[in-house]
Amino acid sequence: MGATKLEPRTLASGDTVAIVSPASWPEDSVPGWIAQQVESWGLRAVIAPHALDHRGYLAGTDADRVADLNNVIRDPNVRAVIASTGGCGSFRIVPDVDVDALRDDPKLLIGYSDITALHCVWDAAGVPTLHGAIVGAHADHVRRLLMEGANTVVDADARALSAGLTTTGCVEGTLFGGNLEMLARSVGVVDLDLAGRIVLLEINRAAGLGMIDRALTQLRYSGALDGVAGVALGSIDQFAGYEDRGWTILDTLRDHLDALGVPVLGGLPLGHIEDLVTVPLGTHAVLDVDRARLTVTSPSGT
């Protein structure tokens, strides 16, 4: 999986953004709330027909979810795609995503958690994405990423739990990654080659230490992490005070990250937190561990 090269264009006032549910269904109010935020930026929002469908924990059938996604990929008027929520189900539609249409008309995808499966598809197509959501105090940064071609600077918090895993050094490379469990499960489903890249890892509190250990073991032993340049580690504060037979999340992560022998920057406000920062994936980044800062290049062209 090489560095992405196809640049979605920067959005302008009046451009259309589509809201889809490729995984689980959101709360009923969420698509409308996202649409309201987007329209406050001068953009036009459309909600996909099946965005609020319910089929167990899925937002409708696989066929309907991928149809919604492919329809907005193929629509030349749609300039960006926002996933309403994560949950579960993105992997089920991966084989049927219209990658050729995406390459012909690159457009940004915004989401995280289960949407990591689709970030992998976009990345394989050579199109950058945005890992995050329109939430919290950093919501306006998403607007700037979409409409101003802004770069992203993320400063680590030395007080955060994952800062305890920070090492030293400074590396450059394309940033890619996402939810740890989803990355591990993508082995054998998509071409996950992270050599030379800075890997973003974020972890959901629903995962126990054993599951985290399995995921990291799978990524390491499959060769997916061979030659990575560095690791940008998101928040794990939700694991504060949690132990499993004397081990903490830091013990589990340190066992694997130390074995990689690359710079690691923890304490980054990325992942399953209330006020997460949205960052581009598939663009050039600098992981300056010594300055406790991750800088990521704009995902959009003119």
Secondary structure, DSSP 8 states (H G I E B T S, - for coil): --------B---TT-EEEEE-SSB---TTHHHHHHHHHHTTT-EEEE-TTTT--BTTBSS-HHHHHHHHHHHHH-TTEEEEEES--SS-HHHHGGGS-HHHHHHS--EEEE-GGGHHHHHHHHHHT--EEES-S-GGGHHHHHHHHHS---EEEE--TTSGGGGG----EEEEEEEEEEHHHHHHHBTTB----TTSEEEEE--TTS-HHHHHHHHHHHHHTTTTTT--EEEE---GGGTT--BTTB-HHHHHHHHHHHHTS-EE-----SSSTT---EEESSEEEEETTTTEEEE--S-B-
